[in-house]
């Protein structure tokens, strides 16, 4: 199993098939059904058939989605000539210690659910998917980050449509790089899924073993852990800078953790009480007031 920090550079055309167009179209106010234009062959007959599949009152919206996708693909191929997308990852020795992870000896505090959707559901924490320190057996957790060339986001400042288009495509390319990098890690670097043979549709449905929760997402909502992750995988290697609040620049950047446990799944930490906030702040080495700034959306009223 490969260890150490590794960087990867992608050409834009290497990531296009890994783009989840549902989220692209969502950013433009389209429902998921309009994202299926990305699955259609580009010939006139196929596009006409796709358009005809919508009810009459939806065809104007479908036509707009078709044109938007056409413009997006044109821009992607133009970006391919000049810009790159970058990834960095590292597989780390790991164990869980309560609601903390120990990653290469660094304490990485996590949050646990305090509310249930169903009565029999467990209160989940990401540390549940890693062997406990008490087992005496070392486990593995991956850390990753992806980003685009910073100048990509600064294009077309005098064209509102193209400016928004390139920003939304940059976000999708960073996510696509995370998808492709996770696939590489699963099948080759970590190698716990050597025999995985999924289609792109299956990949985007997350039909693989393991998860890669991103910082700021529901199971890892505290963006201040970006500072911890940066110490572990050195995101500066691919040009990611962190603001004093832990936000990433370029904005089209993603960072997070990778877990291999067969039972690992995505979940939302949701609302937490003052007791967990105080405990978490102590484990993070921060004041409760500072911690509130990062977890305002997760605090119970």
CORMO-V681836 format. One record per backbone hydrogen bond with DSSP energy under -1.0 kcal/mol. NH is the residue of the N-H (numbers start at 1). CO is the residue of the C=O. E is the energy in kcal/mol with one decimal. If there is no record, write none. Layout:
BEGIN
[[NH CO E] [NH CO E]]
END
This chain:
BEGIN
[[2 189 -1.2] [6 89 -2.7] [8 87 -2.8] [10 85 -3.5] [14 11 -1.1] [15 12 -1.9] [18 15 -1.6] [19 16 -1.5] [21 19 -1.0] [24 20 -1.1] [25 21 -2.8] [26 22 -2.0] [27 23 -1.7] [29 26 -1.8] [30 25 -2.7] [34 31 -1.8] [35 32 -1.5] [37 34 -1.2] [38 35 -1.9] [39 36 -1.8] [40 37 -1.3] [47 43 -2.2] [48 44 -2.5] [49 45 -2.2] [50 46 -2.3] [51 47 -2.3] [52 48 -2.3] [54 51 -1.4] [58 55 -2.2] [59 56 -1.0] [62 58 -2.4] [63 59 -2.6] [64 60 -1.9] [65 61 -2.3] [66 62 -2.4] [67 63 -2.1] [68 64 -2.5] [69 65 -2.5] [70 66 -2.0] [71 67 -2.4] [72 68 -2.5] [73 69 -2.6] [74 70 -2.1] [75 71 -2.2] [76 72 -2.5] [77 73 -2.1] [78 74 -1.5] [79 75 -2.5] [80 76 -1.6] [82 79 -1.0] [83 79 -2.7] [85 10 -2.2] [86 147 -3.2] [87 8 -2.4] [88 145 -2.6] [89 6 -2.4] [90 143 -2.1] [92 141 -2.9] [94 139 -2.5] [95 102 -1.1] [96 131 -2.3] [97 100 -2.8] [100 97 -1.4] [101 108 -2.0] [102 95 -3.0] [103 106 -2.9] [104 93 -2.8] [106 103 -2.5] [108 101 -3.3] [110 99 -1.7] [113 124 -2.4] [121 118 -1.6] [128 125 -2.3] [129 126 -1.6] [130 127 -1.5] [133 96 -2.9] [135 132 -1.8] [136 133 -1.5] [139 94 -2.9] [141 92 -1.9] [142 258 -2.4] [143 90 -2.6] [144 256 -2.3] [145 88 -2.1] [146 254 -2.8] [147 86 -2.3] [149 84 -1.5] [152 149 -1.8] [155 152 -1.2] [159 156 -1.8] [163 159 -2.7] [164 160 -2.1] [165 161 -2.4] [166 162 -2.7] [167 163 -1.6] [168 164 -2.4] [169 165 -2.2] [170 166 -2.3] [171 167 -1.9] [172 168 -1.7] [173 169 -2.4] [174 170 -2.1] [175 171 -1.9] [176 172 -2.6] [177 173 -2.4] [178 174 -1.6] [179 175 -2.2] [180 176 -2.7] [181 177 -2.6] [182 178 -2.4] [183 179 -1.9] [184 180 -2.3] [185 181 -2.6] [186 182 -2.7] [187 183 -2.4] [188 184 -2.5] [189 184 -1.7] [190 185 -2.6] [191 185 -1.7] [193 186 -2.3] [196 193 -1.9] [203 199 -2.3] [204 200 -2.7] [205 201 -1.2] [206 203 -1.6] [207 202 -2.4] [211 259 -1.6] [215 255 -3.0] [216 220 -3.3] [217 214 -2.0] [220 217 -2.0] [225 222 -1.6] [226 223 -1.8] [227 224 -1.5] [229 225 -2.5] [230 226 -2.5] [231 227 -1.5] [232 228 -1.2] [233 229 -2.7] [234 230 -2.1] [237 234 -2.0] [238 235 -1.6] [239 236 -1.7] [240 235 -1.7] [241 249 -3.1] [243 247 -2.7] [246 243 -2.0] [249 241 -2.3] [253 251 -2.3] [254 146 -2.2] [256 144 -2.2] [257 213 -2.1] [258 142 -2.9] [259 211 -2.7] [264 261 -1.9] [269 218 -2.5] [272 298 -3.4] [277 273 -2.2] [278 274 -2.6] [279 275 -2.0] [280 276 -3.2] [281 277 -2.7] [282 278 -1.9] [283 279 -2.1] [284 280 -2.3] [286 281 -2.7] [291 287 -2.3] [292 288 -2.0] [295 291 -1.5] [298 295 -1.6] [299 296 -1.0] [300 272 -2.0]]
END
